[in-house]
Amino acid sequence: MLEQFKGFIGYTEEEFKDLWEKAIIVVDTNILINFYKYTSKESTKSLLDILKKLKVNERLWIPHQVALEYFFNYEDNMYKQKEGYDLLEKDLRKLKEEAKKTLGKVKSKHPYIMTEKYEFFIDDMEQSNKKLQEMIEGEIGELPNSNTIQQDLLDLLDGIVGEPYSQEKINAIEKEGKERYQHNIPPGFKDKTDDKQVYRTYGDFRYQQLYGDLIVWNQLIDKAKTEENPKPIIYITEDRKEDWWEIHGGKIKRPHPQLIQEFLNKTQQKFYMYRTDNFVRKAIEYLGYGVTEEQAQKVTIEIENIRKYEDNENKLKIKKASALNKVADYLSEDERNVFYQRVNQSNHLELDSSTANFKYSQAIQWAYKNALPRVEKKYQDLVILLSTLNEEKGHLGQHFYNALPEDAVERAFELLEEIPNIKSTIDFYGAFPDGHI
């Protein structure tokens, strides 16, 4: 009787022990992709060693959908760590060029100032740049090698990836998904709020990204059902949405009860999930794998840093959407009408949620790109005005502009964020030209 409520009741310690002794371990795409984001070779090795041992013991399995998503995405992530260091070096080196421009500008406008006396500053920055380059080259040298990781993961995946579904099966899952997502049945229903309306095609089939998680879920269930010797499954994922987990107060409490119960009902097997750091610790506890506490702690620190970065990216995405009123102010009347028309179209009642959100995102990007020339002109006009009040502050404002990203949406967004700040600075120096209160 109580088996009908296993999702709520959870497992006893004995059941957890039995689960870890028998379960097939399955990793999500994000676990594989994160190997390219670790900055510590030791952390990379600790987790990879655990997965290799599981494979040797015939306890590791990868759903075809997980592997497919990995191959679609890994190249965009292979050099993320190095890109960060390259950006750091590039932007810091700009400081020397800006300093040279400043000396040249002062010499031109104020020839009575002996700027030659201040060229030591340029020399000092040149020495600093050499030290900077050495440090960055050293740290890049300590990063895990992306090509080695790529090969290690290819070796890991070889022989343990499941078979793909037929197009007929995918069509059936997508049809079922529409019904499930309308009623918020996990997993995957939170993806209807993301831009996943796009289809992907590979081999003999195509699928809608919106239903990627549901395809994985079906492959997990089929794996447990079709095994000659049925086994439970432990799923490792860095997904933290509430279509996989039960969340209270913004914190993950446990796997979504509906998932545990559905898996049990359809397979008569147990199902459980962990995120990376908890998985490593449980592998030590239940499997006795040779990972030290210090190594486990390093993995925890690494994964927390990755999570913080991704959380910041998600917050930035939300912030961009909230800045729409600012963007509209920089559109012409005709552009504004088109923009509001596109937004209204995204709210059409006949659209499903995924299509609506995709259209809304497209409208936002259109607005940012069209507003950019006027946003840039407004910012430059403010910098010129600020320079008449305080040359140093005006110079900093220009430096901010010179360091903007090339992407039109990112560029417009950062300028819109900075314009209120530069206006406040102008108001201050306009009221107190000498900077005194």
Summary of the structure (lengths in Angstrom):
residues: 437
radius of gyration: 27.2
end to end distance: 76.0
largest distance: 93.1
contacts: 1253
relative contact order: 0.10
helix: 71%
strand: 8%
